[in-house]
Amino acid sequence: MTVLCCLVLTTAQSKPHSKIQRQIEQLTAQLQQASSIPQKVKLLYQLGELHKFEYKKAIQYYQKGGALASKAHDMAGVAQGHVLQGKLHLSYRSFDKAWQQFKKGEATAQKYQLVAAHIDCLNGIASVLIEKNKQHKARTLYHKALKLAQQLNDPERICYTNIRIGEFHRLQKNYDYAFEYIAKALKIARHYQMVALEYEGLMVKSTAYTDLEQFDQVEQLAHEALEVVANTNNSHLLAGAYNNLAIANTCLKKYDQAIGYYTKALRIKQKTKDNGRLVILYHNIADLYRKSLQYDLAITYFKKSLDYTQKRGDVLATGVMLRNIGEVYHLKQAYTQAEKYLKQSEAKVQQASSLFETSATYQLLARNYAALNDFRQAYYYQAMHKKANDSIFNNEKSESIAKLEQHYKEEQKQKAIALLKKETNMQRQKTVFQRKLRNIAVAGLLLAVLVVVLLYNRYQLRHKILQQKSLALAQENARHKAEGQRLEVEQKLKQEENKRLRLDLEYKNRELATSTLLMHHKNEVLTNIQGELSSFQHQVPPKLSSNIQSIKKIIQENNHLEEEWEHLKIHFNQVHPNFFGLLQQRFSHLSQHDLRLCAYIRIGLTNKEIARILHVEFRSVQVAKYRLKKKIGLTKTEDLSQFIQQL
């Protein structure tokens, strides 16, 4: 592995960019000279945008602008003020405040038919709903915003909403849909030369390829994004492009190049007050050092990122950074230091009400306490991790059911429309037919009264029979249709029940894996204690000896050796999700015993440890490894452990 040189970056006191400062001074002068309220509102909003990296100042400008707009009954200005405040709160992860502003803006936009502001508010509300794990509602609002933008024929908002829908599908791991919407957005952005939106679309696409671990594509898209923003004066986008190039090179393990790009991004961002981007940059650099096993540097940069999250007042990000620091200390085997930071992380993520991050912190605390041999606390936090996962699972299940219900309603609506059209056509045909019959009757009346009477009576009788048959046929069709709908609903309910049972089974399997590992460790500890008591029993008086015998009996009753391979395999898949799939894809002839041995080798167990777990001789493990090496097709000079570690 390439040894990374230590990169020392001093964070000087941020100074406003000279160009931005000149713009602020010019707008301030114009504000003092402005005579009309709409002009003042516009200038205040522009000043707020220029101060977006200074949360309090930006809010003050937006609030002043909104108050002036309200006083002048400029409802478009009022709605815009809510949108700007909502976006600012969203960027600082103040989701409740962002929700309040977007909802106020939506109410104003709907009341005064301000379509553009309505679109912005819908997109903002949807973004907040995603953070609150309400994906189905978010998807509905995004598509409503897209429909309004298309009706308004606003290319910028059509492009932006397509990007948001693409990002939504990426988060749901629906990558085909994600790429489809991003492609639409990029086409519009390039046609209208909207550089910022083209850059944002490329970044969402790059993130999707990162999820898919197609890192060559990630690097290519990062270079495309850099070319897009290279000729602009937008330092924010330029720094972002360098950051994404660094991420791509990190994924490709080109650590020296990654550090170079991170350095360029930092030099740009340290001249601004964009604490949010500095949080990301320092975090990414720390993550690079963690991946390259340079733990001291990783801790240094995670702490720098932590400083900026605290300056921003971002409680959730602070909790995540504290957990990252604790995790690195855990990797260094400094378990006491790890415990300190993980406990602080626990308080922050709970304050932020993030189930996902809380679950992750609980899991790491359980592992750390297990390493400290504090199994009571380890068990407690593992139980808390399970409880948090249960809540996440229930939320996801509710969203899934809501999606199916919505899909079913849409299908029923389409069927009703089709049936209505069919009935309308039948009625039209029936009317034409009746008109022809009337004409025939009138013609017959002219020939002869008798013929007319006979024909009329015959017609009436035939018409009555046709009506009766038509009614009977309609009733039969309605019955068949109702029966078909009932069967369809029953089938869907059965499918849902089967799906629910499968999900419950998968979750219980994951839970059992963790319990098996804890039980195995517990059994080892109890066995060791029992051995120590046996050697100590002969050295104490008979009274104490009987007590020791009672303790040994209790330990014996609670020491059940449960070698549950399937449970361990599930737990292992959570840590290395593609490992078994890759092995079975490349070496389909491997047995379950071979797979199990590969798993033990991958987690770094020695031959002696494997023999102890499998209850076989040390020599048997060596023979099993030799046979596995032959099955995989390795030469004598190739190392089996190294090969498996690199999978």
Secondary structure as GFF3:
##gff-version 3
##sequence-region A 1 647
A	DSSP	alpha_helix	18	33	.	.	.	ID=ss1
A	DSSP	alpha_helix	37	50	.	.	.	ID=ss2
A	DSSP	alpha_helix	55	71	.	.	.	ID=ss3
A	DSSP	alpha_helix	75	91	.	.	.	ID=ss4
A	DSSP	alpha_helix	95	111	.	.	.	ID=ss5
A	DSSP	alpha_helix	115	131	.	.	.	ID=ss6
A	DSSP	alpha_helix	135	152	.	.	.	ID=ss7
A	DSSP	alpha_helix	155	171	.	.	.	ID=ss8
A	DSSP	alpha_helix	175	191	.	.	.	ID=ss9
A	DSSP	alpha_helix	195	211	.	.	.	ID=ss10
A	DSSP	alpha_helix	215	229	.	.	.	ID=ss11
A	DSSP	alpha_helix	235	251	.	.	.	ID=ss12
A	DSSP	alpha_helix	255	269	.	.	.	ID=ss13
A	DSSP	alpha_helix	275	291	.	.	.	ID=ss14
A	DSSP	alpha_helix	295	312	.	.	.	ID=ss15
A	DSSP	alpha_helix	315	331	.	.	.	ID=ss16
A	DSSP	alpha_helix	335	351	.	.	.	ID=ss17
A	DSSP	alpha_helix	355	371	.	.	.	ID=ss18
A	DSSP	alpha_helix	375	447	.	.	.	ID=ss19
A	DSSP	alpha_helix	449	537	.	.	.	ID=ss20
A	DSSP	alpha_helix	542	558	.	.	.	ID=ss21
A	DSSP	alpha_helix	565	575	.	.	.	ID=ss22
A	DSSP	alpha_helix	579	586	.	.	.	ID=ss23
A	DSSP	alpha_helix	592	602	.	.	.	ID=ss24
A	DSSP	alpha_helix	607	614	.	.	.	ID=ss25
A	DSSP	alpha_helix	618	632	.	.	.	ID=ss26
A	DSSP	alpha_helix	640	645	.	.	.	ID=ss27
###
